[in-house]
Amino acid sequence: MSGHSKWSTIKRKKGAIDAKRGKIFTKLIKEITIAAKMGGGDPDGNPRLRSAIISAKSENMPKDNIDRAIKKGIGDLDGAVYEEILYEGYGPGGVAVLVETMTDNKNRTVADIRHYFAKSGGNLGESGCVGWMFDKKGTITVDKEGVDEETLMDIALEAGAEDVVEEEDGYQVLTLPEDFNDVVEGLEKSEVSCSEAAITMVPQNMVDVSEEKSAKSLLRLLENLEDHDDVQKVHANFDIPDELMEALS
């Protein structure tokens, strides 16, 4: 398993702790709000909003919170005006890092992110410096309970998915961005429960990080970025050996 996939598993496990601090809800509310603002408040006609609602429900967000976020997005309620900004840079070991942010104060956000990169021994780069190393994909997380791999593969491919990848505690269904909504609908119609669904950035190639100091600095960078209130998602193309990842996590 790649370090990137292992990190995804660790993030899901620590999600409960983050939720207690309100960070998960804050990020999800921002995503729902801007998704509704850009594509309307009807999830059936807005794939981004649909995926945000799926993620919110998987974190047990109350329906009232979801509805308020949608209303803010379409202008029925007052709220902060958020701007989406993508930052790119290199972390320890030459790892490419993409940072998706949603902020109402871009000067504050860029200063904090630049500080995190510098503190880790990496550097924040110019727009486009590492984005070309990633492909935009739909990724849908399915828990292993309730469905076997062969059945899931048949359902997913029939709905238009590219592939199904087994991970430690579930499956990742991969799609082209334009097929994402159809695959989510296909899984739902077959009563396959999706714990997470989003359009994300998948690295084309992985960078091996087997030196302990670099690996530790990299994971600290990723955790600092993801703990920031303005950061929505972090993508990186690293591969840390399983035994080192376990020791550091």
C-alpha positions in Angstrom: 0.0 0.0 0.0 1.4 3.4 -0.9 2.1 6.0 1.8 -0.6 8.2 0.2 -3.2 5.5 0.7 -2.0 4.7 4.2 -2.3 8.4 5.0 -5.9 8.4 3.7 -6.6 5.5 6.1 -5.0 7.3 9.0 -7.0 10.5 8.2 -10.2 8.6 8.3 -9.4 7.1 11.6 -8.5 10.4 13.2 -11.6 12.0 11.7 -13.6 11.4 14.9 -11.1 13.4 16.9 -11.2 16.3 14.4 -15.0 16.2 14.4 -15.0 16.8 18.2 -13.0 20.0 17.5 -15.5 21.0 14.9 -13.0 21.1 12.1 -14.7 18.5 9.9 -18.0 20.2 10.1 -16.5 23.6 9.4 -14.8 22.3 6.2 -17.9 20.4 5.0 -20.1 23.5 5.6 -17.8 25.6 3.5 -17.8 23.0 0.7 -21.6 22.7 0.7 -22.0 26.4 0.7 -19.7 27.1 -2.3 -21.0 24.0 -4.2 -24.5 25.4 -3.9 -23.3 28.9 -4.9 -21.6 27.6 -8.0 -24.1 25.0 -9.2 -27.4 25.6 -7.4 -29.1 24.1 -4.4 -30.5 20.9 -6.1 -28.0 18.0 -5.5 -29.6 16.0 -8.3 -28.4 18.5 -10.8 -25.2 19.5 -8.9 -22.6 16.7 -8.6 -20.3 18.7 -6.4 -23.1 19.5 -4.0 -24.2 15.8 -4.0 -20.8 14.6 -3.1 -20.5 17.2 -0.3 -23.8 16.1 1.1 -22.6 12.4 1.0 -19.5 13.4 2.9 -21.5 15.4 5.4 -23.9 12.6 6.1 -21.0 10.1 6.6 -19.8 12.4 9.4 -23.3 12.5 10.9 -23.9 16.2 10.2 -27.5 17.2 11.1 -29.8 17.8 8.2 -30.5 21.4 9.5 -26.7 22.2 9.2 -26.7 20.9 5.6 -29.8 22.9 4.7 -28.5 26.1 6.2 -25.2 25.7 4.3 -27.1 25.3 1.0 -29.3 28.3 1.8 -26.2 30.4 2.4 -24.8 29.2 -0.9 -27.8 30.2 -2.9 -28.2 33.5 -1.1 -31.2 32.8 1.1 -29.1 33.4 4.2 -26.3 35.8 4.9 -22.8 34.4 5.5 -19.1 34.8 4.8 -18.0 35.1 1.2 -15.4 32.3 0.4 -12.8 32.2 -2.4 -11.3 29.0 -3.7 -7.5 29.1 -4.1 -5.2 26.2 -5.0 -1.7 26.3 -3.7 1.2 24.1 -5.0 4.6 23.3 -3.6 7.2 20.8 -2.7 7.5 19.1 0.7 10.4 17.2 2.2 11.9 14.6 -0.1 10.8 16.4 -3.2 7.1 15.4 -2.7 4.6 17.3 -4.8 1.8 18.8 -2.6 -1.5 20.4 -3.7 -3.5 22.4 -1.2 -7.1 23.2 -1.9 -8.3 26.1 0.3 -11.5 28.0 0.8 -11.0 31.3 2.5 -12.5 34.7 3.3 -9.0 36.2 3.9 -6.4 35.0 1.3 -3.5 37.0 2.8 -3.9 35.2 6.1 -4.2 31.8 4.3 -1.2 32.1 2.0 1.0 33.4 4.9 0.1 30.4 7.1 0.6 27.9 4.3 4.0 29.4 3.3 5.0 29.1 6.9 4.1 25.4 7.1 6.0 24.6 4.0 9.1 26.5 5.1 9.0 25.0 8.6 9.0 21.5 7.2 12.0 22.2 4.9 9.8 22.4 1.8 8.7 25.4 -0.3 5.5 26.9 -1.7 5.8 27.3 -5.5 4.1 29.1 -8.3 0.7 28.1 -9.7 1.1 25.1 -12.0 4.5 23.9 -10.6 3.2 20.5 -9.5 -0.4 20.3 -10.7 0.6 18.6 -13.9 1.7 15.6 -11.8 -1.9 14.8 -10.8 -5.0 13.6 -12.6 -8.5 14.7 -11.6 -10.6 11.7 -10.7 -13.8 10.8 -9.0 -13.1 8.7 -5.9 -15.8 6.9 -3.9 -15.0 5.2 -0.7 -17.0 2.0 0.1 -16.7 0.1 3.4 -16.0 -3.6 3.1 -18.9 -4.5 5.3 -22.0 -5.4 3.2 -20.4 -5.9 -0.2 -17.7 -8.1 -1.6 -15.1 -7.0 -4.1 -16.4 -8.9 -7.1 -20.0 -7.7 -6.6 -18.8 -4.1 -6.1 -16.6 -4.4 -9.2 -19.6 -5.5 -11.4 -21.8 -2.8 -10.1 -19.2 0.0 -10.4 -18.0 -0.9 -13.9 -21.6 -1.2 -15.1 -22.2 2.3 -13.8 -19.2 3.6 -15.7 -16.3 3.4 -13.2 -12.7 3.0 -14.3 -11.5 0.7 -11.5 -12.0 -0.6 -8.0 -9.0 -0.7 -5.7 -8.9 -2.6 -2.4 -7.5 -0.7 0.6 -7.0 -1.7 4.3 -10.5 -1.0 5.5 -12.5 -0.5 2.3 -12.6 0.0 -1.4 -11.8 3.0 -3.6 -14.0 3.3 -6.7 -12.2 5.5 -9.4 -14.1 7.3 -12.1 -13.5 10.0 -14.7 -14.9 13.3 -13.4 -17.6 13.4 -16.0 -18.8 9.9 -14.9 -18.7 10.5 -11.2 -22.3 11.4 -10.7 -23.5 8.4 -12.7 -21.4 6.0 -10.7 -22.6 7.4 -7.4 -26.2 7.0 -8.5 -25.5 3.5 -9.8 -24.0 2.5 -6.4 -26.9 4.0 -4.5 -29.5 2.3 -6.7 -27.7 -1.0 -5.9 -27.9 -0.1 -2.2 -24.1 0.1 -1.9 -23.3 2.6 0.9 -20.7 5.3 0.1 -18.9 6.7 3.1 -17.1 9.3 1.1 -17.4 10.6 -2.5 -15.5 13.5 -4.1 -13.6 14.7 -7.1 -10.0 14.6 -6.1 -6.5 14.7 -7.5 -4.7 11.4 -7.9 -0.9 11.4 -8.4 0.5 10.0 -11.7 3.7 8.8 -10.0 4.8 8.3 -6.4 8.0 9.7 -4.7 9.7 7.2 -2.4 10.3 8.7 1.1 12.1 6.0 3.1 14.4 8.3 5.2 12.8 8.7 8.7 13.6 12.4 9.1 12.1 13.4 5.8 9.0 11.2 6.3 8.4 12.7 9.8 8.7 16.2 8.4 6.4 15.4 5.5 3.7 13.9 7.7 3.9 16.9 10.1 3.5 19.3 7.1 0.4 17.4 5.9 -1.1 17.3 9.3 -0.5 21.0 9.9 -2.1 21.8 6.5 -5.1 19.7 7.1 -5.7 21.1 10.6 -5.9 24.6 9.2 -9.4 25.9 9.0 -9.1 27.3 5.5 -7.7 24.1 4.0 -10.3 21.8 2.5 -8.1 19.0 0.9 -4.4 18.1 0.6 -3.0 15.9 -2.1 0.6 14.6 -2.2 2.5 12.0 -4.3 4.5 10.2 -1.6 5.1 6.6 -0.9 6.4 5.8 2.6 7.2 2.1 3.5 4.4 0.5 5.6 6.7 -0.2 8.6 8.0 3.4 8.7 4.5 4.8 8.3 3.2 2.6 11.2 6.1 3.7 13.4 5.5 7.4 12.7 1.7 7.3 13.0 
